[in-house]
Amino acid sequence: MPLISKDLFKKPNNALEGGVDAQPPAAEERTVTCSECKAVLPLDVFKAQAHVCPRCGALHAMSARERILWLVDADSFQEMDAALLPQDRLGFPAYAGKLRKVQQESGEPEGVVTGTGMLDGMPCALFSMNPEFIMGSMGAVVGEKITRLFEYAAAQRLPVIGYIVSGGARIQEGMFSLMQMAKTSGAVLRHSQAGQLYIAVLTHPTTGGVVASFAMEADIILAEPKALIGFAGPRVIEQTMRQKLPEGFQRAEFIMEKGFVDRIVPRDAQRRELSQLLRAHRKEGLA
């Protein structure tokens, strides 16, 4: 079992449970520079736009909690399994120190946040992976939290919404990480057999072991524009095949043409799209 520490993380004073107290940004940090058009934007404007540049429309990464806070109805989120912490079972060089560092920097104990909430008054279970935590890599605790969420959703007859961003299986956890592919896939299957809906939203990048498991097993697969989606990265494929790949290879638009993504949804339309999908698939007698 993962180690549990009650004192490592403090309760934040915000609308979501769990995590670490966020420090107010210094004056010089109250602006954000767009990586595409280089526009300097006020931080509050940037966050109000869901991390989309209002000038050029470029999408920037959102943390797991920012995604959830932006998506669900106010004060409706109830976090699950926040006390599960990663463990350096293999004694991988420098991994324990890396975990402590990224926990402090991200304010999160692990690379995914799970729980339940309401979307336009409709109950759902949801998970959101964190690009700020070792690039959303899937370790044992990430797989365990996602598995527990699907099992709970199956038992409570709840749909699942998953926001996915990942560099793949976490190499520092070796086989413990790879085992999560089968474990999460089994939980997704049982949730489906219970007759419940699973919607995945693939964001940039979604790669590696999560693509070979729960990311591509949803009933409905949405993607953000230009998101990189694939098992191995383009550079690895080019080096292996010794040939140049097509323009836009593995981007969401290319993947949708090949039938692996159902729709590409701009970020500002995602809440409305997800609400409509939940309403359309709502079971009789449920809110």
C-alpha positions as CSV (number, residue, x, y, z in Angstrom):
1,M,0.0,0.0,0.0
2,P,1.2,3.6,-0.7
3,L,2.5,5.5,2.3
4,I,0.1,7.9,4.0
5,S,1.1,11.0,5.8
6,K,-1.3,13.3,7.5
7,D,1.1,16.1,8.0
8,L,2.8,16.3,4.6
9,F,0.0,18.3,2.9
10,K,-2.0,21.2,4.4
11,K,-5.7,21.9,3.8
12,P,-6.1,24.8,1.3
13,N,-8.5,27.6,1.8
14,N,-10.3,27.1,-1.6
15,A,-13.3,25.6,-3.2
16,L,-11.7,22.2,-3.7
17,E,-10.5,19.7,-1.0
18,G,-6.9,18.5,-0.7
19,G,-3.7,19.8,-2.0
20,V,-1.3,22.4,-0.5
21,D,-1.9,26.0,0.3
22,A,-1.2,28.2,-2.7
23,Q,0.9,31.2,-2.1
24,P,-0.3,34.5,-3.6
25,P,1.8,35.3,-6.7
26,A,4.5,38.0,-6.4
27,A,3.9,41.2,-8.4
28,E,6.2,40.1,-11.2
29,E,4.3,36.8,-11.5
30,R,0.9,38.4,-12.0
31,T,1.4,38.3,-15.7
32,V,1.7,35.4,-18.2
33,T,3.5,35.4,-21.5
34,C,1.8,33.4,-24.3
35,S,4.2,30.8,-25.7
36,E,2.7,31.3,-29.2
37,C,2.2,35.1,-29.8
38,K,4.4,36.3,-26.9
39,A,1.6,38.5,-25.6
40,V,1.9,39.5,-22.0
41,L,-1.4,38.9,-20.3
42,P,-2.7,39.7,-16.8
43,L,-2.8,36.5,-14.8
44,D,-6.5,37.0,-13.8
45,V,-7.5,37.5,-17.4
46,F,-5.5,34.4,-18.4
47,K,-7.2,32.3,-15.8
48,A,-10.7,33.7,-16.5
49,Q,-10.1,32.6,-20.2
50,A,-9.4,29.0,-19.0
51,H,-5.7,29.4,-19.9
52,V,-6.6,30.3,-23.5
53,C,-4.7,33.3,-25.0
54,P,-7.4,35.9,-25.9
55,R,-5.2,37.3,-28.6
56,C,-4.1,34.2,-30.6
57,G,-6.3,31.5,-29.2
58,A,-3.4,29.3,-28.1
59,L,-4.2,26.7,-25.4
60,H,-2.0,26.5,-22.4
61,A,-1.8,23.8,-19.8
62,M,-4.1,23.7,-16.8
63,S,-3.5,21.9,-13.5
64,A,-5.8,19.1,-12.5
65,R,-7.6,21.3,-9.9
66,E,-7.9,24.2,-12.3
67,R,-9.7,21.9,-14.7
68,I,-12.1,20.6,-12.1
69,L,-12.8,24.0,-10.6
70,W,-13.5,25.4,-14.1
71,L,-15.7,22.4,-15.1
72,V,-18.0,21.5,-12.1
73,D,-20.8,23.4,-10.4
74,A,-19.5,25.7,-7.6
75,D,-18.8,23.9,-4.3
76,S,-20.0,20.6,-5.7
77,F,-16.7,18.7,-5.9
78,Q,-15.9,16.1,-3.3
79,E,-12.4,14.7,-3.6
80,M,-11.6,11.0,-3.2
81,D,-8.5,9.2,-2.1
82,A,-6.5,12.4,-1.4
83,A,-4.4,10.6,1.2
84,L,-2.8,8.1,-1.2
85,L,0.8,9.0,-1.7
86,P,3.4,7.5,-4.1
87,Q,6.2,5.3,-2.8
88,D,9.7,4.6,-4.1
89,R,9.4,0.9,-4.0
90,L,12.3,0.2,-6.4
91,G,14.8,2.7,-4.8
92,F,15.1,4.3,-8.2
93,P,18.0,6.8,-8.3
94,A,16.9,10.3,-7.2
95,Y,13.2,9.4,-7.4
96,A,12.3,10.1,-3.8
97,G,13.9,13.5,-4.0
98,K,12.1,14.2,-7.3
99,L,8.7,13.3,-5.7
100,R,9.3,15.7,-2.8
101,K,10.3,18.4,-5.2
102,V,7.3,18.0,-7.6
103,Q,4.9,17.7,-4.7
104,Q,6.1,21.0,-3.3
105,E,6.1,22.7,-6.7
106,S,2.7,21.5,-7.8
107,G,1.0,21.5,-4.5
108,E,-0.4,18.0,-5.2
109,P,0.5,14.6,-3.6
110,E,0.2,12.8,-7.0
111,G,-0.5,13.2,-10.7
112,V,-4.3,12.8,-10.7
113,V,-7.2,14.3,-8.8
114,T,-10.3,12.2,-8.5
115,G,-13.8,12.7,-7.0
116,T,-17.4,13.4,-7.7
117,G,-19.3,16.6,-8.6
118,M,-22.2,18.1,-10.4
119,L,-22.2,19.5,-13.9
120,D,-25.2,21.6,-14.6
121,G,-26.9,19.8,-11.7
122,M,-26.1,16.3,-13.0
123,P,-24.0,14.1,-10.8
124,C,-20.8,12.5,-12.2
125,A,-17.5,11.1,-11.2
126,L,-14.4,12.7,-12.7
127,F,-10.7,12.5,-12.8
128,S,-8.2,15.1,-14.0
129,M,-4.5,14.3,-14.6
130,N,-1.9,16.9,-13.7
131,P,0.7,18.0,-16.3
132,E,2.6,19.7,-13.5
133,F,3.3,16.4,-11.8
134,I,6.0,14.5,-13.7
135,M,4.1,15.3,-16.9
136,G,1.0,13.4,-15.7
137,S,2.9,10.2,-15.8
138,M,1.1,7.1,-14.6
139,G,2.5,5.5,-11.4
140,A,0.9,3.0,-9.1
141,V,-1.1,5.6,-7.1
142,V,-2.4,7.3,-10.3
143,G,-3.6,3.9,-11.5
144,E,-5.1,3.0,-8.1
145,K,-7.0,6.3,-7.8
146,I,-8.5,6.0,-11.3
147,T,-9.4,2.3,-10.7
148,R,-11.1,3.2,-7.4
149,L,-13.0,6.0,-9.1
150,F,-14.4,3.7,-11.8
151,E,-15.3,1.1,-9.3
152,Y,-17.1,3.7,-7.1
153,A,-18.9,5.1,-10.2
154,A,-20.0,1.6,-11.3
155,A,-21.4,0.9,-7.8
156,Q,-23.1,4.3,-7.6
157,R,-24.3,4.3,-11.2
158,L,-22.4,7.5,-12.1
159,P,-21.0,8.5,-15.5
160,V,-17.2,9.3,-15.5
161,I,-15.6,12.3,-17.2
162,G,-11.8,12.0,-17.5
163,Y,-9.4,14.8,-18.4
164,I,-6.2,13.1,-19.6
165,V,-2.7,14.5,-20.1
166,S,0.3,12.2,-19.8
167,G,3.8,11.4,-20.9
168,G,3.0,7.7,-20.3
169,A,3.9,5.1,-17.7
170,R,6.2,6.4,-14.9
171,I,9.6,4.8,-15.6
172,Q,10.8,5.3,-12.0
173,E,8.1,2.7,-10.9
174,G,9.0,0.1,-13.5
175,M,6.5,-2.8,-13.6
176,F,4.4,-1.3,-10.9
177,S,3.6,1.4,-13.3
178,L,3.0,-0.9,-16.3
179,M,0.6,-3.0,-14.2
180,Q,-1.8,0.0,-14.0
181,M,-2.6,-0.4,-17.7
182,A,-4.4,-3.7,-17.1
183,K,-5.8,-2.6,-13.7
184,T,-7.5,0.6,-15.0
185,S,-8.7,-1.2,-18.2
186,G,-10.4,-3.8,-16.0
187,A,-12.1,-1.1,-14.0
188,V,-13.3,0.7,-17.1
189,L,-14.7,-2.6,-18.4
190,R,-16.7,-3.2,-15.2
191,H,-18.0,0.3,-15.3
192,S,-19.2,-0.2,-18.9
193,Q,-20.8,-3.6,-18.0
194,A,-22.7,-1.7,-15.3
195,G,-24.2,0.3,-18.1
196,Q,-22.5,3.6,-17.3
197,L,-21.1,6.3,-19.6
198,Y,-17.4,7.2,-19.8
199,I,-16.3,10.3,-21.6
200,A,-12.5,11.0,-22.1
201,V,-11.1,14.4,-23.0
202,L,-7.6,14.1,-24.5
203,T,-5.4,17.1,-23.9
204,H,-1.8,17.9,-25.0
205,P,0.0,15.6,-24.8
206,T,-1.7,12.2,-24.3
207,T,0.9,9.5,-24.9
208,G,2.4,6.2,-23.8
209,G,0.7,3.7,-21.5
210,V,-2.5,5.7,-20.9
211,V,-3.2,5.6,-24.6
212,A,-2.8,1.9,-24.5
213,S,-5.3,1.7,-21.7
214,F,-8.0,3.9,-20.2
215,A,-7.5,7.0,-22.5
216,M,-8.8,5.2,-25.6
217,E,-11.4,3.0,-23.9
218,A,-14.1,5.6,-23.4
219,D,-17.5,5.5,-24.9
220,I,-17.0,9.0,-26.3
221,I,-13.5,10.4,-26.9
222,L,-13.1,14.2,-27.2
223,A,-9.9,16.0,-27.8
224,E,-8.6,19.6,-27.5
225,P,-7.4,21.2,-30.8
226,K,-3.8,20.3,-31.8
227,A,-3.3,17.9,-28.9
228,L,-0.5,15.3,-29.4
229,I,-2.1,11.9,-29.1
230,G,-0.2,8.6,-29.6
231,F,1.6,5.7,-28.0
232,A,5.2,6.6,-29.1
233,G,6.2,10.1,-30.0
234,P,6.8,11.2,-33.6
235,R,10.6,11.4,-33.2
236,V,10.7,7.8,-31.9
237,I,8.6,6.6,-34.8
238,E,10.7,8.4,-37.4
239,Q,13.9,7.0,-36.0
240,T,12.4,3.5,-36.0
241,M,10.8,3.6,-39.4
242,R,13.6,5.8,-40.9
243,Q,11.1,7.9,-42.8
244,K,9.5,11.3,-42.5
245,L,6.0,11.4,-41.0
246,P,3.1,13.4,-42.5
247,E,2.5,17.0,-41.4
248,G,0.5,17.1,-38.3
249,F,1.0,13.4,-37.6
250,Q,-0.5,12.3,-34.2
251,R,-2.2,15.7,-33.7
252,A,-5.9,15.6,-32.7
253,E,-7.0,16.6,-36.2
254,F,-5.0,13.8,-37.8
255,I,-6.2,11.3,-35.2
256,M,-9.9,12.2,-35.8
257,E,-9.5,11.7,-39.5
258,K,-8.4,8.1,-38.8
259,G,-11.4,7.5,-36.5
260,F,-9.7,7.4,-33.1
261,V,-11.3,10.6,-31.8
262,D,-15.0,11.4,-32.0
263,R,-14.9,15.2,-31.8
264,I,-12.4,18.0,-31.3
265,V,-13.9,20.5,-28.9
266,P,-12.4,24.0,-28.2
267,R,-11.8,24.6,-24.5
268,D,-14.5,27.3,-24.2
269,A,-17.1,24.9,-25.6
270,Q,-16.2,21.8,-23.5
271,R,-18.4,22.5,-20.5
272,R,-21.4,22.9,-22.7
273,E,-20.5,19.8,-24.8
274,L,-20.0,17.6,-21.7
275,S,-23.2,18.8,-20.2
276,Q,-25.2,18.0,-23.3
277,L,-23.6,14.5,-23.5
278,L,-24.5,13.8,-19.9
279,R,-28.0,14.9,-20.4
280,A,-28.4,12.9,-23.6
281,H,-27.2,9.7,-21.9
282,R,-28.9,10.3,-18.5
283,K,-30.6,7.2,-17.1
284,E,-34.3,7.5,-16.3
285,G,-35.0,8.3,-12.7
286,L,-31.6,9.9,-12.1
287,A,-31.0,13.6,-11.6
